[in-house]
Every structure is written in structure tokens, then in C-alpha cells.
Amino acid sequence: MKKTILILAIVLVLTFMFTLTASATQPTPISGFFYFVDPWGPNDYCITTGENYTPDGFLVACVDQLVKPGLGAHGTMALTILTADGELSGTCAYNLRTYDIYGIARFVANRCTGDLAGFHMRGVGWAANGLWEGSYHFDP
């Protein structure tokens, strides 16, 4: 009897875990360009959607990236999204992985605070043309 109850409890817990994981909103495609900001420094820059509007509005994010040798970097991203209902802003953790061979950089922004709690964004950028594309979503 105890074994049956234990197995049933485990199945129930796994079912609830799957439901919570699957309930995030689907990613929305996003794209834009990046530019370096003076006088911040060589590792600080902004990304924007420019004229490429998302369903949620216009996105601008400035990255404060720690100076560290190597191809992986961490920092923070001050992010603002303009929506039909107003402005959402917050700070996100930012991780960047660069690939010197092709001038490609992959980034992830998550663990956001402020109005953007639950916001997740990932993208890939190209140094040759200053463009990036990716996707974002909000947790429920």
C-alpha cells in the first residue's frame, strides 16, 4: 500500500513539473542592430530593434560588460521595451559567447528585475554588419 502511494505521489509531482515547464509563452522573433557607446568603453554597447518593431513594441538595451580576457563574458543589461500600454524597464543578467573565427556572438539575457521580471531573450549577432536576431518571451 505504501509503495503504491509513493509511486502515485512521484507521478503526480512529475506531472505538475511538466505542466509548469510547458506553460511559458512561446518565443517571439526579434531583430535589430548594435552600436558601441562612447565614452563607456570597448566592452559596453547597446542593442536595439531600430525600425524593426516587435508585437510588444520598441526595444532598447545597453550592456555593461565586464572587461575580461577570453571569449565568454558576463555583465548586466539595462533594458527598456515600449509597449502600447507604456514602458517596461529593468535590469537583466547578460551572458555573451563570441566566436573569433566568424565574428559571431551569441547572447542570453535573463534573471531580470523590475517590470521585466520573467523576461528571457537570446540572440546571435554578427560583427561584420552590426546586426543581430533572436527571440524573447515572458514567463507566465
Secondary structure as UniProt FT lines:
FT   HELIX           2..22
FT   STRAND          28..36
FT   TURN            38..40
FT   TURN            42..43
FT   STRAND          44..48
FT   TURN            50..51
FT   TURN            55..56
FT   STRAND          57..65
FT   STRAND          72..83
FT   TURN            84..85
FT   STRAND          86..99
FT   TURN            100..103
FT   STRAND          104..110
FT   HELIX           114..116
FT   TURN            117..118
FT   STRAND          119..126
FT   TURN            127..130
FT   STRAND          131..138
//
